[in-house]
Amino acid sequence: MKKKSDKEKDLEALKKDFEKAQNIFVTGFEKLTVQQDFELRKTIRGAGGNYKVIKNNLAEKASQGTPVESLMSNLAGMTSLAYTAKDPVALAKALTTYAKANPSFTFKSGLVEGRVIDVKSIQQLAALPSREEILAKVLFLIQASAQRLVTVINGVGRNLAVVVDQGVKEGKFSQ
């Protein structure tokens, strides 16, 4: 059994995590084997997130006065948290993929950039392209416009050169 001082340290550590994390997914994990739990933790680390199994009353106490307070009230059953301060889409994709392969892993709710979301919204978030894909598309669009501009500018010079060349061949420019 933990000492009261250890429990207070755990409470403070969890409160700090709640204050730092902008994206939290509250999940249930009943009947996961040790191997499945290991794979889940590996998947979450690969997506840039952290994972903790928590007690419901500890989560409720630690969340008081933080943006996740409404998310942590009235938790029931076995609860765990997957959270990140980075890309929520990558973590949502990783968790959704894992949940499809392991039906005993379920979503309860989530918090994305300060907004509480439900299970359906988590699945919609997972369907979005990743941050890198969006940046690549934006970069392509910017580059495509610049390429078109260069092509148009080169076209004017090329057309002028053709007209001058034809004029010289036809003898329209005499010396």
TORKOL-4160 file (C-alpha; in steps of 0.2 Angstrom, whole numbers, padded with zeros to 4 digits, m for minus):
175
<pt num="1" X="0000" Y="0000" Z="0000"/>
<pt num="2" X="0007" Y="0017" Z="m0005"/>
<pt num="3" X="0011" Y="0030" Z="0008"/>
<pt num="4" X="0001" Y="0046" Z="0009"/>
<pt num="5" X="0016" Y="0056" Z="0003"/>
<pt num="6" X="0018" Y="0045" Z="m0012"/>
<pt num="7" X="0000" Y="0047" Z="m0016"/>
<pt num="8" X="0002" Y="0066" Z="m0015"/>
<pt num="9" X="0017" Y="0065" Z="m0027"/>
<pt num="10" X="0007" Y="0055" Z="m0039"/>
<pt num="11" X="m0008" Y="0068" Z="m0038"/>
<pt num="12" X="0004" Y="0083" Z="m0041"/>
<pt num="13" X="0013" Y="0074" Z="m0056"/>
<pt num="14" X="m0004" Y="0070" Z="m0064"/>
<pt num="15" X="m0010" Y="0088" Z="m0061"/>
<pt num="16" X="0006" Y="0094" Z="m0070"/>
<pt num="17" X="0003" Y="0082" Z="m0085"/>
<pt num="18" X="m0015" Y="0089" Z="m0086"/>
<pt num="19" X="m0009" Y="0106" Z="m0086"/>
<pt num="20" X="0004" Y="0103" Z="m0100"/>
<pt num="21" X="m0006" Y="0091" Z="m0111"/>
<pt num="22" X="m0016" Y="0100" Z="m0124"/>
<pt num="23" X="m0023" Y="0083" Z="m0131"/>
<pt num="24" X="m0030" Y="0069" Z="m0120"/>
<pt num="25" X="m0039" Y="0054" Z="m0125"/>
<pt num="26" X="m0048" Y="0045" Z="m0111"/>
<pt num="27" X="m0049" Y="0026" Z="m0114"/>
<pt num="28" X="m0055" Y="0010" Z="m0107"/>
<pt num="29" X="m0044" Y="m0006" Z="m0107"/>
<pt num="30" X="m0053" Y="m0020" Z="m0099"/>
<pt num="31" X="m0046" Y="m0038" Z="m0103"/>
<pt num="32" X="m0030" Y="m0032" Z="m0112"/>
<pt num="33" X="m0016" Y="m0045" Z="m0110"/>
<pt num="34" X="0001" Y="m0040" Z="m0105"/>
<pt num="35" X="0007" Y="m0042" Z="m0123"/>
<pt num="36" X="m0007" Y="m0031" Z="m0130"/>
<pt num="37" X="m0003" Y="m0018" Z="m0117"/>
<pt num="38" X="0015" Y="m0018" Z="m0122"/>
<pt num="39" X="0010" Y="m0016" Z="m0141"/>
<pt num="40" X="m0002" Y="m0001" Z="m0136"/>
<pt num="41" X="0012" Y="0008" Z="m0126"/>
<pt num="42" X="0024" Y="0005" Z="m0141"/>
<pt num="43" X="0011" Y="0012" Z="m0153"/>
<pt num="44" X="0007" Y="0027" Z="m0142"/>
<pt num="45" X="0026" Y="0031" Z="m0140"/>
<pt num="46" X="0028" Y="0029" Z="m0159"/>
<pt num="47" X="0014" Y="0043" Z="m0162"/>
<pt num="48" X="0023" Y="0055" Z="m0150"/>
<pt num="49" X="0012" Y="0052" Z="m0135"/>
<pt num="50" X="0012" Y="0046" Z="m0117"/>
<pt num="51" X="0001" Y="0033" Z="m0109"/>
<pt num="52" X="m0005" Y="0031" Z="m0091"/>
<pt num="53" X="m0017" Y="0019" Z="m0082"/>
<pt num="54" X="m0025" Y="0030" Z="m0068"/>
<pt num="55" X="m0038" Y="0028" Z="m0054"/>
<pt num="56" X="m0054" Y="0037" Z="m0057"/>
<pt num="57" X="m0054" Y="0046" Z="m0041"/>
<pt num="58" X="m0036" Y="0052" Z="m0043"/>
<pt num="59" X="m0040" Y="0058" Z="m0060"/>
<pt num="60" X="m0055" Y="0068" Z="m0054"/>
<pt num="61" X="m0045" Y="0076" Z="m0040"/>
<pt num="62" X="m0030" Y="0080" Z="m0051"/>
<pt num="63" X="m0041" Y="0088" Z="m0064"/>
<pt num="64" X="m0049" Y="0101" Z="m0052"/>
<pt num="65" X="m0044" Y="0118" Z="m0058"/>
<pt num="66" X="m0037" Y="0112" Z="m0075"/>
<pt num="67" X="m0045" Y="0113" Z="m0092"/>
<pt num="68" X="m0048" Y="0094" Z="m0091"/>
<pt num="69" X="m0059" Y="0095" Z="m0076"/>
<pt num="70" X="m0076" Y="0092" Z="m0086"/>
<pt num="71" X="m0067" Y="0077" Z="m0095"/>
<pt num="72" X="m0062" Y="0068" Z="m0079"/>
<pt num="73" X="m0078" Y="0069" Z="m0069"/>
<pt num="74" X="m0089" Y="0054" Z="m0068"/>
<pt num="75" X="m0077" Y="0041" Z="m0074"/>
<pt num="76" X="m0081" Y="0023" Z="m0072"/>
<pt num="77" X="m0073" Y="0007" Z="m0075"/>
<pt num="78" X="m0054" Y="0004" Z="m0079"/>
<pt num="79" X="m0047" Y="0020" Z="m0086"/>
<pt num="80" X="m0031" Y="0025" Z="m0095"/>
<pt num="81" X="m0025" Y="0041" Z="m0103"/>
<pt num="82" X="m0016" Y="0044" Z="m0119"/>
<pt num="83" X="m0010" Y="0062" Z="m0121"/>
<pt num="84" X="0002" Y="0073" Z="m0131"/>
<pt num="85" X="0007" Y="0091" Z="m0133"/>
<pt num="86" X="0011" Y="0088" Z="m0151"/>
<pt num="87" X="0000" Y="0081" Z="m0165"/>
<pt num="88" X="m0017" Y="0075" Z="m0160"/>
<pt num="89" X="m0021" Y="0068" Z="m0177"/>
<pt num="90" X="m0006" Y="0056" Z="m0176"/>
<pt num="91" X="m0011" Y="0050" Z="m0159"/>
<pt num="92" X="m0029" Y="0048" Z="m0163"/>
<pt num="93" X="m0024" Y="0038" Z="m0179"/>
<pt num="94" X="m0013" Y="0026" Z="m0169"/>
<pt num="95" X="m0026" Y="0023" Z="m0155"/>
<pt num="96" X="m0040" Y="0021" Z="m0168"/>
<pt num="97" X="m0030" Y="0008" Z="m0178"/>
<pt num="98" X="m0025" Y="m0001" Z="m0162"/>
<pt num="99" X="m0044" Y="m0001" Z="m0156"/>
<pt num="100" X="m0049" Y="m0009" Z="m0172"/>
<pt num="101" X="m0037" Y="m0023" Z="m0169"/>
<pt num="102" X="m0041" Y="m0025" Z="m0151"/>
<pt num="103" X="m0060" Y="m0023" Z="m0147"/>
<pt num="104" X="m0057" Y="m0023" Z="m0129"/>
<pt num="105" X="m0048" Y="m0006" Z="m0130"/>
<pt num="106" X="m0062" Y="0008" Z="m0131"/>
<pt num="107" X="m0063" Y="0026" Z="m0131"/>
<pt num="108" X="m0073" Y="0036" Z="m0118"/>
<pt num="109" X="m0070" Y="0054" Z="m0123"/>
<pt num="110" X="m0056" Y="0066" Z="m0127"/>
<pt num="111" X="m0049" Y="0084" Z="m0126"/>
<pt num="112" X="m0041" Y="0091" Z="m0142"/>
<pt num="113" X="m0033" Y="0109" Z="m0140"/>
<pt num="114" X="m0044" Y="0113" Z="m0126"/>
<pt num="115" X="m0061" Y="0107" Z="m0133"/>
<pt num="116" X="m0070" Y="0091" Z="m0126"/>
<pt num="117" X="m0074" Y="0079" Z="m0139"/>
<pt num="118" X="m0084" Y="0063" Z="m0140"/>
<pt num="119" X="m0080" Y="0046" Z="m0147"/>
<pt num="120" X="m0087" Y="0050" Z="m0164"/>
<pt num="121" X="m0076" Y="0066" Z="m0165"/>
<pt num="122" X="m0061" Y="0055" Z="m0161"/>
<pt num="123" X="m0064" Y="0044" Z="m0176"/>
<pt num="124" X="m0067" Y="0059" Z="m0187"/>
<pt num="125" X="m0050" Y="0066" Z="m0181"/>
<pt num="126" X="m0042" Y="0050" Z="m0185"/>
<pt num="127" X="m0048" Y="0051" Z="m0203"/>
<pt num="128" X="m0040" Y="0068" Z="m0206"/>
<pt num="129" X="m0023" Y="0068" Z="m0215"/>
<pt num="130" X="m0008" Y="0070" Z="m0204"/>
<pt num="131" X="0001" Y="0086" Z="m0201"/>
<pt num="132" X="0015" Y="0082" Z="m0212"/>
<pt num="133" X="0003" Y="0077" Z="m0226"/>
<pt num="134" X="m0006" Y="0094" Z="m0225"/>
<pt num="135" X="0010" Y="0104" Z="m0224"/>
<pt num="136" X="0016" Y="0094" Z="m0240"/>
<pt num="137" X="0000" Y="0099" Z="m0249"/>
<pt num="138" X="0002" Y="0117" Z="m0244"/>
<pt num="139" X="0020" Y="0117" Z="m0250"/>
<pt num="140" X="0015" Y="0109" Z="m0266"/>
<pt num="141" X="0001" Y="0122" Z="m0269"/>
<pt num="142" X="0014" Y="0137" Z="m0266"/>
<pt num="143" X="0027" Y="0129" Z="m0277"/>
<pt num="144" X="0015" Y="0125" Z="m0291"/>
<pt num="145" X="0010" Y="0144" Z="m0291"/>
<pt num="146" X="0028" Y="0149" Z="m0292"/>
<pt num="147" X="0031" Y="0136" Z="m0306"/>
<pt num="148" X="0017" Y="0143" Z="m0316"/>
<pt num="149" X="0023" Y="0161" Z="m0314"/>
<pt num="150" X="0040" Y="0156" Z="m0320"/>
<pt num="151" X="0033" Y="0147" Z="m0335"/>
<pt num="152" X="0022" Y="0162" Z="m0340"/>
<pt num="153" X="0037" Y="0174" Z="m0338"/>
<pt num="154" X="0048" Y="0162" Z="m0348"/>
<pt num="155" X="0035" Y="0160" Z="m0361"/>
<pt num="156" X="0034" Y="0179" Z="m0365"/>
<pt num="157" X="0053" Y="0180" Z="m0368"/>
<pt num="158" X="0052" Y="0164" Z="m0379"/>
<pt num="159" X="0038" Y="0171" Z="m0389"/>
<pt num="160" X="0048" Y="0187" Z="m0392"/>
<pt num="161" X="0063" Y="0178" Z="m0397"/>
<pt num="162" X="0053" Y="0168" Z="m0410"/>
<pt num="163" X="0045" Y="0184" Z="m0417"/>
<pt num="164" X="0063" Y="0192" Z="m0418"/>
<pt num="165" X="0070" Y="0176" Z="m0426"/>
<pt num="166" X="0056" Y="0176" Z="m0439"/>
<pt num="167" X="0058" Y="0194" Z="m0443"/>
<pt num="168" X="0077" Y="0192" Z="m0446"/>
<pt num="169" X="0074" Y="0177" Z="m0457"/>
<pt num="170" X="0061" Y="0186" Z="m0467"/>
<pt num="171" X="0073" Y="0201" Z="m0469"/>
<pt num="172" X="0061" Y="0213" Z="m0460"/>
<pt num="173" X="0076" Y="0220" Z="m0450"/>
<pt num="174" X="0089" Y="0227" Z="m0461"/>
<pt num="175" X="0105" Y="0234" Z="m0456"/>
